[in-house]
Amino acid sequence: MTFGFSTVLVAFCFKFMVDSISNIIASSTVSIIFVSLILLPIIGNATEHATVVTVVYKNKMNLAINVAIGFSIQIAFLVFPFIIIFSWIIGQNCITFYFNTFLIAVLFVAILLVNYII
């Protein structure tokens, strides 16, 4: 019961935040690309970032790396495909699995970096 209420409350707050983006962009020089690619993920994942910072402060680096990598895998394998399939269902075909050469190279370097850290 509490989990469902918390989920609904977080969804409502996040929807309010996303709806207010147009006001932020209109009243400042911040671009929509910066807001959507940098600010929204940081704000939306604040609890995971706080968890990582807390365990690093307690000198538990293995746990911090496991939390960060686990959350990244969760987003990559669950959330992102769900969003794409849901956008196809509602008729918005603007999100795809298409990656250009630069994005593939960045992904490859990120995988190598994580492999090196682990």
NORBELUR-V910065 format. One record per pair of residues at least 12 apart in sequence whose ideal C-beta (glycine too) atoms are under 8 Angstrom apart, sorted by the first residue. I is the first residue (numbers start at 1). GAP is how many residues later the second one is. Records with the same first field share a line. If there is no record, write none. Layout:
BEGIN
I=GAP, GAP
END
This chain:
BEGIN
14=30
17=23, 26
18=22
21=14, 15, 19
45=26
48=19, 20, 23
51=16
52=12, 15, 16
55=12
65=52, 53
69=45, 49
83=12
84=12, 13
END
